Amino acid sequence: MILEIIFILIFLILNGFFSASEIAVVTSRKSYIKNLAEKGSYRANRLMKLQAEPDRLLATVQIGVTVMGALSSAIGGALSITALEPILADVPIPFVAKSATAISIGIVVMVISYFSLIIGELVPKSIALRNPERVGLFVAGPITFISTISSLF
């Protein structure tokens, strides 16, 4: 059960990485990034290329967010059935015991949705909005790599 929770957290953090990437690349000041690129910054050059191809960036981000969400949900579903359902099935309230599977899935969906919004969306986007260039320079390499890999399919 601990391993599943760790994987869910990893996928939520990666979801946050993609969310922050989108905001950071789109909101980074092009003049500032261009200035850094002219001074020889390799990361700034990558960031400029991402800014020049917003469709490719957005496709990469969407793929990342979708895959991370699907993985979190799949593991969460398995976790609800293996860990939470047996506990709820033993509750001495007939409705709860009979509906243990549905209730356990509902609980896990609500918990994952909450943390997905906080860890996977709101906090990363807030950080990226406050520091777009710093975050943009940080994510430019990995997003370029993921974009290149995903374009093969």
C-alpha positions in Angstrom: 0.0 0.0 0.0 2.9 2.4 0.8 4.5 1.8 -2.6 1.2 2.6 -4.4 0.9 5.8 -2.5 4.5 6.7 -3.3 3.8 6.1 -7.0 0.7 8.2 -6.9 2.6 11.0 -5.3 5.3 10.7 -8.0 2.8 10.9 -10.8 1.1 13.9 -9.1 4.4 15.7 -8.9 5.2 14.9 -12.5 1.7 16.2 -13.4 2.7 19.4 -11.6 5.9 19.5 -13.6 4.0 19.5 -16.8 1.5 22.1 -15.6 4.3 24.4 -14.4 6.1 23.9 -17.7 3.1 25.2 -19.7 2.7 28.3 -17.7 6.4 29.1 -17.4 7.2 28.7 -21.1 4.1 30.7 -22.2 4.7 33.5 -19.7 8.5 33.9 -19.8 9.5 37.2 -21.2 10.9 36.6 -24.7 13.2 39.6 -24.6 14.8 38.4 -21.4 15.2 34.8 -22.7 16.6 36.2 -26.0 19.1 38.2 -24.1 20.3 35.1 -22.2 20.4 33.1 -25.4 22.6 35.8 -27.0 25.0 35.5 -24.0 25.3 31.8 -24.8 22.8 30.2 -22.5 21.9 26.8 -23.9 18.8 26.5 -21.8 17.6 29.9 -23.0 18.0 28.7 -26.6 15.9 25.6 -25.8 13.3 27.8 -24.1 13.2 30.1 -27.2 12.5 27.1 -29.4 9.7 26.0 -27.2 8.2 29.4 -27.2 8.4 29.5 -31.0 6.4 26.2 -31.3 3.5 26.6 -28.9 1.5 23.8 -30.5 4.3 21.3 -29.9 4.7 22.5 -26.3 1.0 22.3 -25.6 0.7 18.8 -27.1 3.6 17.6 -25.0 2.2 19.1 -21.8 -1.3 17.6 -22.6 0.3 14.2 -23.2 2.2 14.4 -19.9 -0.8 15.6 -17.8 -3.1 12.9 -19.4 -0.6 10.0 -18.8 0.2 11.1 -15.3 -3.5 11.4 -14.5 -4.3 8.0 -16.0 -1.5 6.3 -14.0 -2.6 8.0 -10.8 -6.1 6.9 -11.4 -5.2 3.3 -12.3 -3.1 2.8 -9.2 -5.7 4.6 -7.1 -8.4 2.2 -8.3 -6.2 -0.8 -7.5 -5.4 0.6 -4.1 -9.1 1.2 -3.3 -10.0 -2.4 -4.1 -7.1 -4.0 -2.4 -6.7 -1.8 0.7 -9.9 0.1 1.4 -12.7 -2.2 0.2 -12.0 -5.0 2.7 -12.1 -2.5 5.6 -15.4 -1.0 4.4 -16.8 -4.5 3.8 -16.4 -5.3 7.5 -18.2 -2.2 8.7 -21.3 -3.3 10.6 -23.6 -0.9 8.6 -25.4 -3.0 5.9 -25.4 -0.2 3.3 -21.6 0.4 3.7 -20.8 -3.3 3.7 -22.8 -3.9 0.5 -21.4 -0.8 -1.3 -17.8 -1.2 -0.1 -16.4 -1.3 -3.6 -18.2 1.8 -4.8 -17.6 3.7 -1.6 -13.9 2.9 -1.6 -13.5 3.9 -5.2 -15.4 7.2 -4.5 -13.1 7.9 -1.5 -10.0 7.3 -3.5 -11.2 9.4 -6.5 -12.0 12.3 -4.2 -8.6 12.1 -2.4 -6.7 11.8 -5.7 -8.7 14.6 -7.3 -8.0 16.9 -4.3 -4.3 16.3 -4.3 -4.2 16.4 -8.1 -5.6 19.9 -8.0 -3.2 21.0 -5.3 0.0 19.2 -6.2 -0.6 18.7 -9.9 -2.1 22.1 -10.8 -2.5 25.0 -8.4 0.8 25.0 -6.6 3.0 24.4 -9.7 1.2 27.0 -11.8 1.4 29.5 -9.0 5.2 28.9 -8.7 5.6 29.2 -12.5 3.6 32.4 -12.6 5.8 33.9 -9.9 9.1 32.8 -11.5 8.4 32.1 -15.2 11.9 32.6 -16.5 13.6 30.5 -13.7 11.0 27.7 -14.1 11.1 28.0 -17.9 14.9 27.6 -18.0 14.6 24.6 -15.7 12.0 22.8 -17.7 13.2 23.6 -21.2 15.5 20.6 -21.5 13.2 17.9 -20.1 10.2 19.3 -22.0 12.3 19.4 -25.3 13.4 15.8 -24.7 9.9 14.6 -23.9 8.5 16.5 -26.9 11.1 14.8 -29.2 10.3 11.4 -27.8 6.6 11.8 -28.1 6.8 13.1 -31.7 8.1 9.7 -32.7 4.7 8.2 -32.0 
